[in-house]
Amino acid sequence: MSPIYDRVALIGLGLIAGSMALAMRRAGLAGEIVGTARSAETRAVAAEIGLVDRVVETAAEAAEGADLVVLAVPVGAMGAVAAEIAPHLAPGATLTDVGSVKRSVIEAVAPHVPEGVHFIPAHPLAGTEHSGPRSGFAELFDNRWSLIVPVPGTDPAATERLKRLWEGMGANVEEMDPDHHDLVLAVTSHVPHLIAYTMVGVADDLRRVTDSEVIKYSAAGFRDFTRIAASDPTMWRDVFLTNKEATLEILGRFTEELFALQRAIRTGQGDELFDYFTRTRAIRRGIIEAGQDTDAPDFGRGTKARS
Amino acid sequence: MSPIYDRVALIGLGLIAGSMALAMRRAGLAGEIVGTARSAETRAVAAEIGLVDRVVETAAEAAEGADLVVLAVPVGAMGAVAAEIAPHLAPGATLTDVGSVKRSVIEAVAPHVPEGVHFIPAHPLAGTEHSGPRSGFAELFDNRWSLIVPVPGTDPAATERLKRLWEGMGANVEEMDPDHHDLVLAVTSHVPHLIAYTMVGVADDLRRVTDSEVIKYSAAGFRDFTRIAASDPTMWRDVFLTNKEATLEILGRFTEELFALQRAIRTGQGDELFDYFTRTRAIRRGIIEAGQDTDAPDFGRGTKARS
């Protein structure tokens, strides 16, 4: 494939940016990939492992002369980085981001975007619980969704070009409105993460169950929660602070349901529990049929998944 | 290995009993394995696939002449099955179970156990979200824990023999007190399952986010919940009804923590969120070091796990 962009600047060199670099290289999508990160240690590791073609010291320097600039920093830092690089963006360049929240990123970044630069927010729905410059891999986006969230008046040709980049990195692409994006993600990702963090915190706090017991007997349920709750703390702090409204709305619905089930347990309403648990099985079947997970019985079965 | 028991009777032929049959056969631990299930369809499938050496119609018939009888039915059904088989248990036989709750199983089963029969409750901490006679596999217990929960006055030799069976099926064995078992499991398994069921139910209910969106964009967090929430409804109904006290206690702690985090989000206390999320990362590291999960970044990566 011939390059879609001549020079791509990655601002931030964590899991997503690192995987983008490897996926772009795999398919030859970028003439040159320039990268930078705020931390000197991250830049040094990226240079050492050859994650990008060229590591530079500042975001401004990275943006200089790039026809695609990718903001891959925690969503709370997007606005400040946009302000820093704005004077250095080339006319006709595309500025995009990979943040997990879209409304607040648009509000923070859009005011800084110069005339003639195409700002096209995006969000790849892919990740692992690992972070940092060594965590990326070229296959991260294969068969995953990347949502493009265009702001009004965006140039269709620039949007089309960014879509082709994501498709070239293996993703399926769809457009979505920012508010709807933030609500859907609150349901499918943000609130589940908060719940997992909470449950792991409870286990850690409980004095009558020692940490070693929680760790030793963590089969079946809790172990999946600990995986989720090992995700990057900075990223997730920012997600909850910037997608506050949708998170609180879904949390409200969640606790309402939880209290109803808690009441069914307390009062011994077995039929209610049985019906509820039967209904949730159907959603799982839908996900497997949609090709977004495997039916292999690997829940609680790390050893089997490895073999 | 020479057989540890001459004739093992499996009452119930679901995931756990089926896996026990295959694991016992793998290591030659039983002279003969007899099985039964309440449902005629389950018995027919078990006979068709040769899951056990002999399928019989009733629990009483299965128990007849067995030197090990395993109750592998939902915990709510243990008492009735124990009553049914009691007159048929051979003197010197061992009666065990594989229920996820121990205090209530002991209370339901112990009164029926005849003099001279060794009742030794147990609980293998292993499972998948699948159920039924086709869901078992010989490796299910490999490197997992099986907890033995002896009642006062149990014959040490009979306990030792049952331990050897579990070790022969691949499990690590430890003894635990019934009440402590029920509390530890409420933390590491029961409440996490209830939470996952609840979150999947909320997603299904939410009218502004369609089921198809929930299914399509289920990467990163929610997908693991749907796997957990696909577990057997009858089994889990009984778990919550019979481990009511510990479940409600841990749920109380969980909602307390969740409300504290919710408040931190509402009031924008980023430091509090960051500290909490950093603390939960450590538990994950402990689980990986304890060999109970892999560090491979397969969270949200069904396709990678398959390759």
HADDOCK unambig.tbl for C-alpha pairs under 7 A between the chains (distance, minus, plus):
assign (segid A and resid 125 and name CA) (segid B and resid 219 and name CA) 5.97 0.50 0.50
assign (segid A and resid 126 and name CA) (segid B and resid 219 and name CA) 6.35 0.50 0.50
assign (segid A and resid 126 and name CA) (segid B and resid 220 and name CA) 6.54 0.50 0.50
assign (segid A and resid 126 and name CA) (segid B and resid 300 and name CA) 6.99 0.50 0.50
assign (segid A and resid 127 and name CA) (segid B and resid 220 and name CA) 6.54 0.50 0.50
assign (segid A and resid 127 and name CA) (segid B and resid 300 and name CA) 6.75 0.50 0.50
assign (segid A and resid 128 and name CA) (segid B and resid 297 and name CA) 5.43 0.50 0.50
assign (segid A and resid 128 and name CA) (segid B and resid 298 and name CA) 6.62 0.50 0.50
assign (segid A and resid 128 and name CA) (segid B and resid 299 and name CA) 5.21 0.50 0.50
assign (segid A and resid 128 and name CA) (segid B and resid 300 and name CA) 6.62 0.50 0.50
assign (segid A and resid 129 and name CA) (segid B and resid 297 and name CA) 6.65 0.50 0.50
assign (segid A and resid 129 and name CA) (segid B and resid 299 and name CA) 6.74 0.50 0.50
assign (segid A and resid 130 and name CA) (segid B and resid 297 and name CA) 6.76 0.50 0.50
assign (segid A and resid 145 and name CA) (segid B and resid 217 and name CA) 6.99 0.50 0.50
assign (segid A and resid 184 and name CA) (segid B and resid 209 and name CA) 6.16 0.50 0.50
assign (segid A and resid 187 and name CA) (segid B and resid 203 and name CA) 6.28 0.50 0.50
assign (segid A and resid 188 and name CA) (segid B and resid 214 and name CA) 6.32 0.50 0.50
assign (segid A and resid 188 and name CA) (segid B and resid 217 and name CA) 6.96 0.50 0.50
assign (segid A and resid 188 and name CA) (segid B and resid 218 and name CA) 5.42 0.50 0.50
assign (segid A and resid 188 and name CA) (segid B and resid 221 and name CA) 6.70 0.50 0.50
assign (segid A and resid 188 and name CA) (segid B and resid 222 and name CA) 4.91 0.50 0.50
assign (segid A and resid 189 and name CA) (segid B and resid 220 and name CA) 5.75 0.50 0.50
assign (segid A and resid 189 and name CA) (segid B and resid 221 and name CA) 5.07 0.50 0.50
assign (segid A and resid 189 and name CA) (segid B and resid 222 and name CA) 5.70 0.50 0.50
assign (segid A and resid 192 and name CA) (segid B and resid 221 and name CA) 5.64 0.50 0.50
assign (segid A and resid 192 and name CA) (segid B and resid 222 and name CA) 5.85 0.50 0.50
assign (segid A and resid 193 and name CA) (segid B and resid 221 and name CA) 6.03 0.50 0.50
assign (segid A and resid 197 and name CA) (segid B and resid 277 and name CA) 6.48 0.50 0.50
assign (segid A and resid 197 and name CA) (segid B and resid 280 and name CA) 6.54 0.50 0.50
assign (segid A and resid 198 and name CA) (segid B and resid 254 and name CA) 6.77 0.50 0.50
assign (segid A and resid 198 and name CA) (segid B and resid 257 and name CA) 6.31 0.50 0.50
assign (segid A and resid 198 and name CA) (segid B and resid 258 and name CA) 5.96 0.50 0.50
assign (segid A and resid 199 and name CA) (segid B and resid 254 and name CA) 6.25 0.50 0.50
assign (segid A and resid 200 and name CA) (segid B and resid 280 and name CA) 6.03 0.50 0.50
assign (segid A and resid 201 and name CA) (segid B and resid 280 and name CA) 5.92 0.50 0.50
assign (segid A and resid 202 and name CA) (segid B and resid 253 and name CA) 6.68 0.50 0.50
assign (segid A and resid 202 and name CA) (segid B and resid 254 and name CA) 6.11 0.50 0.50
assign (segid A and resid 203 and name CA) (segid B and resid 187 and name CA) 6.26 0.50 0.50
assign (segid A and resid 209 and name CA) (segid B and resid 184 and name CA) 6.24 0.50 0.50
assign (segid A and resid 214 and name CA) (segid B and resid 188 and name CA) 6.31 0.50 0.50
assign (segid A and resid 215 and name CA) (segid B and resid 286 and name CA) 6.36 0.50 0.50
assign (segid A and resid 215 and name CA) (segid B and resid 287 and name CA) 5.07 0.50 0.50
assign (segid A and resid 216 and name CA) (segid B and resid 290 and name CA) 6.70 0.50 0.50
assign (segid A and resid 217 and name CA) (segid B and resid 145 and name CA) 6.96 0.50 0.50
assign (segid A and resid 217 and name CA) (segid B and resid 188 and name CA) 6.99 0.50 0.50
assign (segid A and resid 218 and name CA) (segid B and resid 188 and name CA) 5.44 0.50 0.50
assign (segid A and resid 219 and name CA) (segid B and resid 125 and name CA) 5.97 0.50 0.50
assign (segid A and resid 219 and name CA) (segid B and resid 126 and name CA) 6.33 0.50 0.50
assign (segid A and resid 220 and name CA) (segid B and resid 126 and name CA) 6.52 0.50 0.50
assign (segid A and resid 220 and name CA) (segid B and resid 127 and name CA) 6.54 0.50 0.50
assign (segid A and resid 220 and name CA) (segid B and resid 189 and name CA) 5.74 0.50 0.50
assign (segid A and resid 221 and name CA) (segid B and resid 188 and name CA) 6.69 0.50 0.50
assign (segid A and resid 221 and name CA) (segid B and resid 189 and name CA) 5.05 0.50 0.50
assign (segid A and resid 221 and name CA) (segid B and resid 192 and name CA) 5.63 0.50 0.50
assign (segid A and resid 221 and name CA) (segid B and resid 193 and name CA) 6.03 0.50 0.50
assign (segid A and resid 221 and name CA) (segid B and resid 228 and name CA) 6.52 0.50 0.50
assign (segid A and resid 222 and name CA) (segid B and resid 188 and name CA) 4.89 0.50 0.50
assign (segid A and resid 222 and name CA) (segid B and resid 189 and name CA) 5.69 0.50 0.50
assign (segid A and resid 222 and name CA) (segid B and resid 192 and name CA) 5.84 0.50 0.50
assign (segid A and resid 224 and name CA) (segid B and resid 224 and name CA) 6.85 0.50 0.50
assign (segid A and resid 226 and name CA) (segid B and resid 283 and name CA) 6.95 0.50 0.50
assign (segid A and resid 226 and name CA) (segid B and resid 284 and name CA) 5.21 0.50 0.50
assign (segid A and resid 227 and name CA) (segid B and resid 284 and name CA) 6.27 0.50 0.50
assign (segid A and resid 228 and name CA) (segid B and resid 221 and name CA) 6.48 0.50 0.50
assign (segid A and resid 229 and name CA) (segid B and resid 277 and name CA) 6.98 0.50 0.50
assign (segid A and resid 229 and name CA) (segid B and resid 280 and name CA) 6.04 0.50 0.50
assign (segid A and resid 229 and name CA) (segid B and resid 281 and name CA) 6.28 0.50 0.50
assign (segid A and resid 230 and name CA) (segid B and resid 280 and name CA) 6.44 0.50 0.50
assign (segid A and resid 230 and name CA) (segid B and resid 281 and name CA) 4.30 0.50 0.50
assign (segid A and resid 230 and name CA) (segid B and resid 284 and name CA) 6.19 0.50 0.50
assign (segid A and resid 233 and name CA) (segid B and resid 274 and name CA) 5.46 0.50 0.50
assign (segid A and resid 233 and name CA) (segid B and resid 277 and name CA) 5.13 0.50 0.50
assign (segid A and resid 233 and name CA) (segid B and resid 278 and name CA) 5.78 0.50 0.50
assign (segid A and resid 234 and name CA) (segid B and resid 274 and name CA) 6.27 0.50 0.50
assign (segid A and resid 237 and name CA) (segid B and resid 270 and name CA) 6.10 0.50 0.50
assign (segid A and resid 237 and name CA) (segid B and resid 273 and name CA) 5.74 0.50 0.50
assign (segid A and resid 237 and name CA) (segid B and resid 274 and name CA) 5.68 0.50 0.50
assign (segid A and resid 240 and name CA) (segid B and resid 265 and name CA) 6.29 0.50 0.50
assign (segid A and resid 241 and name CA) (segid B and resid 265 and name CA) 5.80 0.50 0.50
assign (segid A and resid 241 and name CA) (segid B and resid 268 and name CA) 6.10 0.50 0.50
assign (segid A and resid 244 and name CA) (segid B and resid 265 and name CA) 6.54 0.50 0.50
assign (segid A and resid 244 and name CA) (segid B and resid 266 and name CA) 6.80 0.50 0.50
assign (segid A and resid 253 and name CA) (segid B and resid 202 and name CA) 6.71 0.50 0.50
assign (segid A and resid 254 and name CA) (segid B and resid 198 and name CA) 6.79 0.50 0.50
assign (segid A and resid 254 and name CA) (segid B and resid 199 and name CA) 6.28 0.50 0.50
assign (segid A and resid 254 and name CA) (segid B and resid 202 and name CA) 6.12 0.50 0.50
assign (segid A and resid 257 and name CA) (segid B and resid 198 and name CA) 6.33 0.50 0.50
assign (segid A and resid 258 and name CA) (segid B and resid 198 and name CA) 5.97 0.50 0.50
assign (segid A and resid 265 and name CA) (segid B and resid 240 and name CA) 6.31 0.50 0.50
assign (segid A and resid 265 and name CA) (segid B and resid 241 and name CA) 5.82 0.50 0.50
assign (segid A and resid 265 and name CA) (segid B and resid 244 and name CA) 6.54 0.50 0.50
assign (segid A and resid 266 and name CA) (segid B and resid 244 and name CA) 6.80 0.50 0.50
assign (segid A and resid 268 and name CA) (segid B and resid 241 and name CA) 6.12 0.50 0.50
assign (segid A and resid 270 and name CA) (segid B and resid 237 and name CA) 6.09 0.50 0.50
assign (segid A and resid 273 and name CA) (segid B and resid 237 and name CA) 5.75 0.50 0.50
assign (segid A and resid 274 and name CA) (segid B and resid 233 and name CA) 5.45 0.50 0.50
assign (segid A and resid 274 and name CA) (segid B and resid 234 and name CA) 6.27 0.50 0.50
assign (segid A and resid 274 and name CA) (segid B and resid 237 and name CA) 5.69 0.50 0.50
assign (segid A and resid 277 and name CA) (segid B and resid 197 and name CA) 6.48 0.50 0.50
assign (segid A and resid 277 and name CA) (segid B and resid 229 and name CA) 6.97 0.50 0.50
assign (segid A and resid 277 and name CA) (segid B and resid 233 and name CA) 5.14 0.50 0.50
assign (segid A and resid 278 and name CA) (segid B and resid 233 and name CA) 5.77 0.50 0.50
assign (segid A and resid 280 and name CA) (segid B and resid 197 and name CA) 6.54 0.50 0.50
assign (segid A and resid 280 and name CA) (segid B and resid 200 and name CA) 6.03 0.50 0.50
assign (segid A and resid 280 and name CA) (segid B and resid 201 and name CA) 5.91 0.50 0.50
assign (segid A and resid 280 and name CA) (segid B and resid 229 and name CA) 6.03 0.50 0.50
assign (segid A and resid 280 and name CA) (segid B and resid 230 and name CA) 6.44 0.50 0.50
assign (segid A and resid 281 and name CA) (segid B and resid 229 and name CA) 6.28 0.50 0.50
assign (segid A and resid 281 and name CA) (segid B and resid 230 and name CA) 4.32 0.50 0.50
assign (segid A and resid 283 and name CA) (segid B and resid 226 and name CA) 6.95 0.50 0.50
assign (segid A and resid 284 and name CA) (segid B and resid 226 and name CA) 5.20 0.50 0.50
assign (segid A and resid 284 and name CA) (segid B and resid 227 and name CA) 6.27 0.50 0.50
assign (segid A and resid 284 and name CA) (segid B and resid 230 and name CA) 6.21 0.50 0.50
assign (segid A and resid 286 and name CA) (segid B and resid 215 and name CA) 6.31 0.50 0.50
assign (segid A and resid 287 and name CA) (segid B and resid 215 and name CA) 5.04 0.50 0.50
assign (segid A and resid 290 and name CA) (segid B and resid 216 and name CA) 6.75 0.50 0.50
assign (segid A and resid 293 and name CA) (segid B and resid 302 and name CA) 4.84 0.50 0.50
assign (segid A and resid 294 and name CA) (segid B and resid 302 and name CA) 5.70 0.50 0.50
assign (segid A and resid 297 and name CA) (segid B and resid 128 and name CA) 5.44 0.50 0.50
assign (segid A and resid 297 and name CA) (segid B and resid 129 and name CA) 6.65 0.50 0.50
assign (segid A and resid 297 and name CA) (segid B and resid 130 and name CA) 6.76 0.50 0.50
assign (segid A and resid 298 and name CA) (segid B and resid 128 and name CA) 6.61 0.50 0.50
assign (segid A and resid 299 and name CA) (segid B and resid 128 and name CA) 5.17 0.50 0.50
assign (segid A and resid 299 and name CA) (segid B and resid 129 and name CA) 6.71 0.50 0.50
assign (segid A and resid 300 and name CA) (segid B and resid 126 and name CA) 6.89 0.50 0.50
assign (segid A and resid 300 and name CA) (segid B and resid 127 and name CA) 6.65 0.50 0.50
assign (segid A and resid 300 and name CA) (segid B and resid 128 and name CA) 6.55 0.50 0.50
assign (segid A and resid 302 and name CA) (segid B and resid 293 and name CA) 4.99 0.50 0.50
assign (segid A and resid 302 and name CA) (segid B and resid 294 and name CA) 5.81 0.50 0.50
assign (segid A and resid 305 and name CA) (segid B and resid 305 and name CA) 6.94 0.50 0.50
